[in-house]
Amino acid sequence: MKKFILFALALAFSLPLWAQQEELRELTKEERTGRRLAQEQLDAYNKRDIDAFLVPYSDDVKVFQFPETLLYEGKEKMRENYARYFNMTPDLYCKLINRIVQGNTVIDQEEVTRVRGEEPTHAIAIYKIKDEKIAEVYFIK
């Protein structure tokens, strides 16, 4: 009986992990790349590490306010904007609420805290992947 209980507990705790791994196996290579790039930039964003944040982006990345208003273009402009932003917001943190990956597109639903104790803002970021880099970003606020 003791062995059965231990087996049942082990199975119960491993099923969510197994299901998650199974979900990742079903993604195409392109989708796994998109998921990885989106997560890399999110992790670096939360650490406010500008160099690591920029790694997943193409040199000529285009950033839009959805649906088609170009905000800026290029990794150097992105560096200027985000370095300033990271320095101004020491409490900055982005919580991923939901992620959808299909083909070369990653859609993140996010909750962003800028100042501890204040209400977070909600946004959607859409990442378009090309040549294993984030080539376009669309923000919906």
Secondary structure per residue as TSV (DSSP state, phi and psi in degrees):
chain	resnum	aa	ss	phi	psi
A	1	M	-	360.0	-41.5
A	2	K	H	-62.0	-41.7
A	3	K	H	-64.3	-39.7
A	4	F	H	-63.2	-43.5
A	5	I	H	-63.1	-44.0
A	6	L	H	-62.8	-41.7
A	7	F	H	-62.8	-44.7
A	8	A	H	-62.8	-42.2
A	9	L	H	-64.2	-44.7
A	10	A	H	-60.7	-42.8
A	11	L	H	-64.6	-44.5
A	12	A	H	-61.4	-40.4
A	13	F	H	-78.4	-23.0
A	14	S	H	-89.8	-20.2
A	15	L	H	-60.0	-47.6
A	16	P	H	-59.4	-41.5
A	17	L	H	-64.8	-43.3
A	18	W	H	-61.7	-44.1
A	19	A	H	-62.6	-40.6
A	20	Q	H	-64.7	-43.3
A	21	Q	H	-63.5	-39.4
A	22	E	H	-62.1	-41.9
A	23	E	H	-60.0	-43.2
A	24	L	H	-66.0	-35.1
A	25	R	H	-66.6	-27.8
A	26	E	H	-78.2	-16.1
A	27	L	S	-72.4	148.5
A	28	T	-	-74.0	168.0
A	29	K	H	-58.2	-43.1
A	30	E	H	-59.8	-41.4
A	31	E	H	-70.5	-38.8
A	32	R	H	-64.1	-39.0
A	33	T	H	-62.9	-46.0
A	34	G	H	-60.6	-44.5
A	35	R	H	-61.0	-44.7
A	36	R	H	-63.3	-45.9
A	37	L	H	-63.1	-43.9
A	38	A	H	-62.2	-40.6
A	39	Q	H	-70.4	-39.0
A	40	E	H	-59.5	-46.5
A	41	Q	H	-70.3	-33.2
A	42	L	H	-65.9	-44.5
A	43	D	H	-60.7	-44.2
A	44	A	H	-67.5	-36.9
A	45	Y	H	-58.3	-47.7
A	46	N	H	-67.7	-22.8
A	47	K	H	-90.8	-7.7
A	48	R	T	56.0	41.7
A	49	D	-	-100.5	95.4
A	50	I	H	-61.2	-39.3
A	51	D	H	-65.5	-47.3
A	52	A	H	-65.9	-35.6
A	53	F	H	-60.2	-38.1
A	54	L	H	-80.5	-19.0
A	55	V	T	-54.0	-45.1
A	56	P	T	-71.1	-10.4
A	57	Y	E	-93.0	147.6
A	58	S	E	-73.2	157.1
A	59	D	E	-61.1	-31.0
A	60	D	E	-108.2	33.5
A	61	V	E	-53.0	143.1
A	62	K	E	-116.3	132.2
A	63	V	E	-116.7	126.4
A	64	F	E	-121.2	150.9
A	65	Q	E	-89.8	123.4
A	66	F	T	-56.4	136.9
A	67	P	T	-94.5	-26.5
A	68	E	T	-150.3	16.8
A	69	T	E	-84.1	109.8
A	70	L	E	-70.2	121.5
A	71	L	E	-87.9	-44.3
A	72	Y	E	-168.6	169.8
A	73	E	E	-138.0	140.1
A	74	G	S	102.0	144.6
A	75	K	H	-66.4	-33.4
A	76	E	H	-67.5	-39.5
A	77	K	H	-66.5	-38.3
A	78	M	H	-62.2	-42.5
A	79	R	H	-58.1	-49.1
A	80	E	H	-56.8	-50.2
A	81	N	H	-63.5	-48.8
A	82	Y	H	-77.1	-33.7
A	83	A	H	-61.2	-44.0
A	84	R	H	-63.0	-45.1
A	85	Y	H	-63.0	-44.9
A	86	F	H	-61.1	-40.5
A	87	N	H	-68.9	-31.4
A	88	M	H	-83.1	-15.7
A	89	T	-	-128.8	79.6
A	90	P	T	-66.3	-20.0
A	91	D	T	-94.9	7.1
A	92	L	-	-56.9	130.5
A	93	Y	E	-155.4	134.0
A	94	C	E	-114.7	120.6
A	95	K	E	-99.9	124.6
A	96	L	E	-76.9	121.5
A	97	I	E	-91.5	-42.8
A	98	N	E	-157.0	147.1
A	99	R	E	-134.0	132.4
A	100	I	E	-120.6	131.8
A	101	V	E	-125.7	125.7
A	102	Q	E	-148.4	124.5
A	103	G	T	58.1	-129.5
A	104	N	T	-94.8	19.9
A	105	T	E	-122.1	133.1
A	106	V	E	-120.5	130.3
A	107	I	E	-119.0	118.3
A	108	D	E	-110.2	128.6
A	109	Q	E	-96.3	126.2
A	110	E	E	-129.3	154.8
A	111	E	E	-123.4	116.3
A	112	V	E	-111.1	124.0
A	113	T	E	-102.7	124.1
A	114	R	S	-99.9	-41.3
A	115	V	S	-127.3	123.5
A	116	R	T	-54.8	133.6
A	117	G	T	94.4	-18.3
A	118	E	S	-91.9	157.2
A	119	E	-	-62.0	133.8
A	120	P	-	-72.1	158.0
A	121	T	E	-98.9	158.7
A	122	H	E	-116.3	140.0
A	123	A	E	-150.0	164.0
A	124	I	E	-124.2	131.8
A	125	A	E	-116.6	129.6
A	126	I	E	-113.5	121.7
A	127	Y	E	-109.2	127.6
A	128	K	E	-104.2	125.3
A	129	I	E	-101.4	134.5
A	130	K	E	-145.1	131.8
A	131	D	T	53.0	42.4
A	132	E	T	60.6	31.2
A	133	K	E	-140.4	157.9
A	134	I	E	-78.7	114.9
A	135	A	E	-98.3	-29.7
A	136	E	E	-142.0	145.1
A	137	V	E	-131.1	135.0
A	138	Y	E	-122.3	126.1
A	139	F	E	-106.7	135.6
A	140	I	E	-120.3	121.8
A	141	K	-	-120.2	360.0
